[in-house]
Amino acid sequence: MPGDGIQKNVMPDKPRLSREQIAQRAAQELTDGAYVNLGWGIPNLMGEYLPKGITVYFHSENGILGMGRRARPGEEDFDQVDAMKVPVTLIPGASFFHQADAHLMTRGGHLDVAVLGGFQVSEKGDLANWKIPGAKGSGGIGGAMDIAAGAKTLIVCMEHTTKDGAPKIVKQCTYPLTGLACVDTIVTDVAVIDVNPEGLVLREVAPGWTAEEVQNVTGAPLIAKERIPDMTLG
Amino acid sequence: MKQKVFASLDEAVSGIPDGARIMFGGFGGAGFPNNLIQALARKGTKNITAISNNCGTREGELGLMFKNNQIKHVIASFPGPHANHFQDRYAAREVTLELVPQGILCERMRAAAAGLTGFYTTVGVGTEVAEGKEERMIGGKRSILEMPIHADYAFIKAQKADELGNLTYRLAARNFNPIMAMAAKMTIVEAEEIVPVGSIDPENVITPAIFVHRIVQAKGLRYAG
């Protein structure tokens, strides 16, 4: 079970960011000209929320660099799909290549930023994101382990707690691991947290939240300076 | 010139024995050799070890062969949300699965193609994927040993083939196809179009003919997600 051994906390009755807002906040971490891979789930929403005036070259593990927006009805080409099977457009400067080269880019440290969804992140930056213990079926890894091992900067976007209120940021992951000490930054519906050598550093909190309230729904200690700024959506 | 062009799909898959190890190209609905898969389903080859990124989309792609119980073992990275025929066989223990990280799946096939006997990687260290694998420190990094994946056959979907076997692919339908084409002992290609030798600009060849053994013309089939 998620958060085994960790006392479930009463959730503060405060508004949290929506999935779209998490994506919107995470998109602000991207810089002009960056090569970026977006994973399934919340990360896949980020393309809609790029900061104005910047160009980002989105990478897909099936062999595309320079994906643009999703194709509109009538312009879909089903040989030009992203990793979620959705037909996409290209931006000027795009290229195609085979799957081995696509993952050479993920593993070899060629991408500037990768963003993945998460089930659990540990205080050391270990990530679990591919299998829920006890879930039916085979599970599937896809490209997540290659991406986790090789990304220059790995951002995880996820809700801060499970539906039952158990922390997803924990001392040690209890779910099957995707990679060890690979996460750099966590963007959730209540906070932005950096995984630093000294521990988890609270960078921002959702509007209306205090550092203490974020700590109460987190399963590992957070390092918090005196004044923590609010998350802004740009 | 050795004759590589076959007149029919059924002839193109002739001689594939029970127990064969077969790679299947395709990702995200694009670049799947669905006509060859259906020919192999008609042929009824059994006890196949399949190497493929995923395990079918309902009855499409590899789904048909799981439905027919033709596959006994599969090496895949992401069986997929619509691989219901695979999941049923897997739950019934009629098929076994080796899950491999997607890029490592590529590299293990490429190692086979390149005559390498294995390689070390940091991918999967400390996870279920590392279980039973040799681990050592290389350059200060925990690394595990990965072995090549060989195959008897590769089923490939190309856009254009010349009669010698030079191939091009369309957009992101390329995906796993060029890697698998290099890794198998016999590569069988379904192409949208077969053209005379010399009519593909050598600069535009993606898979050189040396890797290709059988070619058959077929209009591509696609299965919606």
Contacts between the chains, C-beta under 8 A, distances in Angstrom:
chain1	res1	chain2	res2	distance
A	60	B	172	7.3
A	61	B	102	6.2
A	61	B	103	7.6
A	62	B	27	4.5
A	62	B	28	5.6
A	62	B	30	7.4
A	62	B	172	5.1
A	62	B	175	4.8
A	63	B	172	5.4
A	63	B	174	5.6
A	63	B	175	5.7
A	64	B	172	5.5
A	77	B	171	6.6
A	78	B	29	5.9
A	78	B	30	6.3
A	78	B	222	5.9
A	79	B	30	4.8
A	79	B	31	7.4
A	79	B	170	4.9
A	79	B	171	4.1
A	79	B	172	6.0
A	79	B	173	4.3
A	80	B	30	7.8
A	80	B	171	4.5
A	80	B	172	5.5
A	81	B	28	4.6
A	81	B	29	6.4
A	81	B	30	5.8
A	81	B	172	6.2
A	82	B	28	7.4
A	83	B	28	6.6
A	84	B	28	7.6
A	85	B	28	4.3
A	85	B	29	5.4
A	85	B	225	4.7
A	96	B	171	6.1
A	96	B	172	6.1
A	96	B	174	6.1
A	97	B	174	7.4
A	98	B	106	8.0
A	98	B	174	5.2
A	98	B	175	6.5
A	98	B	176	7.2
A	98	B	177	7.3
A	98	B	178	4.6
A	98	B	179	5.9
A	98	B	206	7.9
A	99	B	27	6.7
A	99	B	53	7.7
A	99	B	102	7.3
A	99	B	103	7.8
A	99	B	106	5.1
A	99	B	175	4.9
A	99	B	176	4.9
A	99	B	179	6.4
A	100	B	103	7.4
A	100	B	106	3.8
A	100	B	107	6.5
A	100	B	109	7.9
A	100	B	110	5.5
A	100	B	179	5.0
A	102	B	103	7.7
A	103	B	102	6.3
A	103	B	103	2.7
A	103	B	104	8.0
A	103	B	106	5.6
A	103	B	107	7.5
A	104	B	103	7.5
A	106	B	103	6.0
A	107	B	103	5.5
A	107	B	121	7.5
A	107	B	123	6.3
A	126	B	126	7.7
A	136	B	87	8.0
A	136	B	91	7.8
A	137	B	79	7.6
A	137	B	87	5.1
A	137	B	90	7.3
A	137	B	91	7.5
A	138	B	55	8.0
A	138	B	79	5.0
A	138	B	86	7.5
A	138	B	87	6.5
A	138	B	90	5.4
A	138	B	97	5.5
A	138	B	99	7.2
A	139	B	79	8.0
A	139	B	99	7.1
A	140	B	54	7.9
A	140	B	76	7.7
A	140	B	77	6.8
A	140	B	78	3.8
A	140	B	79	5.2
A	140	B	80	6.7
A	140	B	99	6.9
A	141	B	77	5.5
A	141	B	78	6.5
A	141	B	99	5.4
A	141	B	100	7.3
A	141	B	101	5.3
A	141	B	102	7.0
A	141	B	129	7.3
A	142	B	77	5.5
A	142	B	78	4.0
A	142	B	101	8.0
A	142	B	102	5.4
A	143	B	77	7.3
A	143	B	101	7.3
A	143	B	102	4.3
A	143	B	103	6.4
A	144	B	101	7.5
A	145	B	101	3.8
A	145	B	102	8.0
A	145	B	104	7.5
A	145	B	123	5.1
A	145	B	124	5.2
A	145	B	127	6.7
A	145	B	129	6.6
A	146	B	101	5.2
A	146	B	102	6.1
A	146	B	103	3.5
A	146	B	104	6.7
A	146	B	123	5.3
A	149	B	121	7.5
A	149	B	122	4.9
A	149	B	123	4.3
A	149	B	124	7.6
A	149	B	125	7.6
A	150	B	122	8.0
A	150	B	123	7.6
A	176	B	127	6.8
A	176	B	128	5.6
A	177	B	126	5.8
A	177	B	127	4.5
A	177	B	128	7.7
A	178	B	127	6.6
A	179	B	123	7.9
A	179	B	125	7.8
A	179	B	126	7.5
A	179	B	127	7.1
A	180	B	125	6.3
A	180	B	126	4.4
A	180	B	142	7.8
